[in-house]
Each structure stands twice: as structure tokens, then as C-alpha cells.
Amino acid sequence: MNVYISCSSADLEKYIHYYSKIRNSVLQLGHNISGDWLDRVVKRLGKINSGLKVIPNIKEEGIKAIEQSACLVADVSMPSSSVGYQIAHALTKKIPTLCLYSEQFGRKSPPQIIDATTSSLLRIESYNDATLKDVIKHFFEDFPSEKLIKFNFIITPEIDEYLEWGSEESGISKSEFLREKVADLIKSDPKYKAKKR
């Protein structure tokens, strides 16, 4: 699976150790990294007077890589408007997103705007050196493996009113709300459970 990694470019040399661990964990779990700009940074840091002019162009390279990825893994330990933009873009494109924040550096808590987001595609987790790989592994294990199928569904005004209400209450789209309700029905339907055995 293709994964894009996003993190703050501020003080990149200072925090590259942590970001590299995220990158290495994704690779060790058997996934590919789209637009692997962190690899370019690490290689450049090994050269004398290299500078860090290998950060991706957010508009061209970063966004394109996100759109070619199955998911986004974003470190939000340090403030970054670019990372925030990439998270918003991924969610708009219905791309599952894992937001990580370090217990060892940075703000040690998720940004309020991200913490307040209620998308079912967003997961927010803290990590440290010992827990990082497991946090990422669990995100991949819970990754939606089913492809969504589009079909027309004619409803009454009362059903539409209920979906509108549920959408607003839950902070998710009407489609997501309806999928959650149908998933609950599937779990609780004894006839369907018997059929699946």
C-alpha cells in the first residue's frame, strides 16, 4: 500500500530522528512511501554543507503524492500550516489519515483543530519510541479493506430529515452516517448472522 508521510519542516534537522522512525516503521510493515522526501532529507544530511533544500513543493509534489496514496500518516507534534493543509486535503479526498503526536517532543498534544475533527477517516494517536511501530501497525490493521460502492437510494422526506439530523449531530456526512447505521443493523441482525455461518 502507498503511504504519504507528512511532518513539519521547521527545525527538520533537529527532529529528523523522530520522523525517520515513522518512515522506517511504515517500510518495516511492508508498505511503500509515496514521494519519499524524508529519504532525500536523510541522504542530504549525510553530506557536508548540504542544507535541507529537499522539502517537497506542497502544491505540486506533496498534494500529488497524497492523491496517489491509500493513506496519510502525519506527525503533528510541531505546528505546521502545511501539514494541516495536507491533512484537510486528504480528508476531503476521503483518504484515511493517521495524526501522530509525540510524547517526547513538541506540543505533546494534538492541535485543537485536529482534535475537534470528527471524520471517521481520521485517527489521532500519541506515540513514543517504544510504541510508535505498534500505533502505526494498528492503524493499518483497522484500515478499511472494503471498496465503497455507489448506488441510487430513493428516500422519503422523513428519512432525509433523519439523515440530515444524524449528519449534523455526528459531524459526518449523510452517507457516512447512513453507512454507520446500516453497519449497526448488520451486526444486530440474527438472520443475517445465521446466513453468514
HELIX and SHEET records of a PDB file:
HELIX    1   1 LEU A   12  GLN A   28  1                                  17    
HELIX    2   2 TRP A   37  LEU A   45  1                                   9    
HELIX    3   3 ILE A   58  GLY A   62  3                                   5    
HELIX    4   4 ILE A   63  GLU A   67  1                                   5    
HELIX    5   5 SER A   81  THR A   92  1                                  12    
HELIX    6   6 GLN A  112  ASP A  115  1                                   4    
HELIX    7   7 LEU A  132  GLU A  141  1                                  10    
HELIX    8   8 PRO A  157  SER A  170  1                                  14    
HELIX    9   9 LYS A  174  SER A  188  1                                  15    
HELIX   10  10 PRO A  190  LYS A  196  1                                   7    
SHEET    1   A 5 ASN A  32  ILE A  33  0                                        
SHEET    2   A 5 ASN A   2  SER A   6  1                                        
SHEET    3   A 5 CYS A  71  ASP A  75  1                                        
SHEET    4   A 5 THR A  97  SER A 102  1                                        
SHEET    5   A 5 LEU A 122  TYR A 127  1                                        
END                                                                             
